[in-house]
């Protein structure tokens, strides 16, 4: 059964724990640009996603489009899958963390880094 828009919205905001300004600053870093799969134009899929996440978080709930909700669902799935692959090693300076941050989730806000 498909999730309702309210469920998607709630889960998205539970998982995306970076503010738009934190995400904007992060996406400008070399570390942000160093990870992820190229989307075909030289920019990683996750990096592009981060830009969409900023747009979503800066849009009032009543003004969110179907495309916004589709992307929110994609973000939820990515973060859940990627969190499940947490490495045993230190994550603070890891590609794993950098990739999650591109998708708006900083695991160091939840666990001690």
N, C-alpha and C positions, 0 to 999 in steps of 0.2 A: 504494500500500500504506500502510495506517495505521501511525503510529508506535506503538511500545510505550510503556507507562507509564514505563519506565525512561528511554527516549529523551526523552519529554516532560519528565520531571522534570529530567534533565540539561540539556536545552536551556533550560528555564525558568530554572534557577539560573545558567546561563551569561549569560543576557540580563538578568535582573533583578538589577542590581548595587547596589541600595539596600537597606539593612537595614530591618527593620520600624520601628525608632525613627526613622531618617532619613525614611522614607516618611510616618510619622505626623506628624512635625514639618512636612514639606513640605505635606501635605494641609491643614494648618491655615492656610497662608499665603493672602493675597489673590491672589498670582500663580498659585497652583495653581487657585484657583476662577475665574480670569479666562479660562481656555482650555477648549476642547472643545465638543462638540456636546451640547446639552441632552437629557437622557434623557426629558423630558416632565414631570418634577416639580421642575424648577429646579436639579437637580444634573447636572453633565456626566457622560457615560458613562465617560470616563477617570478622573474623580474617584471614581466608584463602584467602578471596577475597582481603583483603588489600595487601597481598603478591603478588597476581596476578596483582593488580593495579600498584605496584612498577615496576614489570617487564614490563608492558605496557608502563608506562611513561619513562622507560629507554630504550625503543626500538624505533628506528627511524620509522617514519610513513611508509616508503616504505617497511619495514621489518615486519610489523604487519601481523599476520596470521588470518585465519578465526576464530580460537579459541579466539584470542585476541578480534576480533570484536564481537564475541558472548558474551564474558565476559563484554565488554564495554556496550553492550546493557542491560545486566543484571544489571550492576551497575547503569546505567541511570534510569531504572525502579525502583530499590530499593530506590535510593536517592529521587526520585520524590514522591514515596509512603510514605516514612518515613518522609520527610519534611512536608507533609500534616498532619501528626499526632503530630505536635509540641504541647507539653503540655503548659498549661497556667502558670505553676509555673516557677521558675528560672531554666534555662537550663544549666548554666555553669558547674555544677557538676552532671548532670543527665545521667541516662542510655541511654536516647534518644540521647543525644549528643555523648556519647561514641560509641554507635552503628553506628551512621553516620560517625564518624571519622574512624572507622574500614573500612568503605567503601570509604574513601578518601575525605569526605566532612566535614569540620568544620563549623557548622552554626554560630559560633561566629566570623567568618571572614566577615559575611554578616549582622549580627544583633548585637546590643549592648548586651554583656553578662556581 
